[in-house]
Amino acid sequence: MFIDIHAHAYRKPIPFVVQFCTAEQVIERYDQARIERGVLLPIVSPEIYLPQANEDIIEMAAQHPDRFIPWCNIDPRALTNSVDAPLDRLLRYYRDKGCKGVGEIMLNVPVRDSMVQNYISNGFVPVGYRKDHFKVGVDEIILDRFL
């Protein structure tokens, strides 16, 4: 079984920004490449793209449960824009909605920034990291999955 561990899809793609596929287009490409399932990751950081709701990913995965595995993404600046933002409440909420992990976190701060470290204080451990992923100063962080 082949599983794509990093995919993006938009319910309604925006024509003048980076062109992401719809869920149906992703499935079409999966069929051509003989990929059975894929992990859908939402984009939430405005530094890179227009933000997308985690609910979009959950909805697309619910429409195609045999093809998509939903992950959520929470910008560490969410709710209070502070180092003690109650990310644990959001993480539990999305885990309970069926999300299997968190990622990819791409905000314009270093990985050691205290707001990013708030994830670690909530029990998540970075399992992947790419410095300057899309542009200088924008690092990508992949966190472990929900247990």
Order of alpha helices (4+ residues) and beta strands (2+ residues): beta-alpha-beta-alpha-beta-alpha-alpha-beta-beta
